[in-house]
Amino acid sequence: MTGGHLQIVVCGADPAAEVSKLVRAAQSQSWTAAVTATPSAMNFIEPQSLESLTGHPVRSTYQSSPGTRRSLPATDALVIAPATYNSINKIALGLADNYAMTSVAELIGRQVPTVIVPFVNAALAARAPFRHAVANLRDEGVRVLLGPDDQWEPHPPGSGNEQQKAFPWTVAFDTAAQLAQEPRTAATGQL
Ligand SMILES: Cc1cc2nc3c(=O)[nH]c(=O)nc-3n(C[C@H](O)[C@H](O)[C@H](O)COP(=O)(O)O)c2cc1C
């Protein structure tokens, strides 16, 4: 698919500071992009530079700036990256306790092709709630980039800085763009 609109949701982990790499990957393929941040993620990003880059305000609350539409724009794909332990567990449970989580809940419900790129250490990833969350999201049709097949593994506790350098921004976009190209299943009613 050439061109489309990518919705990006960033969570509160260090790679969030580099989310412009995902925006640029999308723009290089003639996609537009907009960034939504969890409240925690606002401590990791530079909203103004992202707004200049995307041409869209960074949304984190229900409050919209003047001229901003309240409803979600038409979205061809959703990438949640970096996705924290906290948000992944919440998304799997369907919790909508902030603007970002509400947007995610609705976009997944609308069958928008969705890619999640976790950034979690191995201790958190070993927890049963997290493993169940990943399995449940995959069952729901969400693409979670995690594990040997995706060449993206949880890092040992304390080694996040090294792992951040390898964060798969381009793979995340390419995967989302590929999903956006695939016909939806008949069950979604969107064939
Ligand atoms: C400096 C810093 C780095 C963090 N890194 C991570 C991380 O890599 N992965 C993670 O799951 N949580 C990390 N956290 C914890 C999350 O920010 C915390 O769980 C927060 O509640 C996540 O909120 P969110 O999921 O709404 O973004 C970090 C927190 C801080 C302060």
The ligand as an ORCA input file, in Angstrom:
! r2SCAN-3c Opt
* xyz 0 1
  C      13.027      6.224     33.064
  C      11.960      5.180     32.980
  C      12.112      4.160     32.094
  C      11.112      3.170     32.000
  N      11.265      2.158     31.111
  C      10.293      1.250     30.979
  C      10.413      0.211     30.012
  O      11.402      0.129     29.297
  N       9.405     -0.667     29.882
  C       8.289     -0.630     30.662
  O       7.394     -1.460     30.491
  N       8.147      0.341     31.604
  C       9.118      1.266     31.770
  N       8.985      2.246     32.695
  C       7.823      2.230     33.578
  C       6.624      2.863     32.900
  O       6.923      4.197     32.537
  C       5.452      2.823     33.898
  O       5.031      1.465     34.056
  C       4.297      3.650     33.448
  O       3.226      3.482     34.348
  C       3.865      3.252     32.035
  O       2.746      4.008     31.679
  P       2.086      3.842     30.234
  O       1.984      2.377     29.970
  O       0.741      4.481     30.423
  O       2.928      4.584     29.275
  C       9.960      3.231     32.813
  C       9.836      4.293     33.708
  C      10.813      5.242     33.794
  C      10.636      6.397     34.748
*
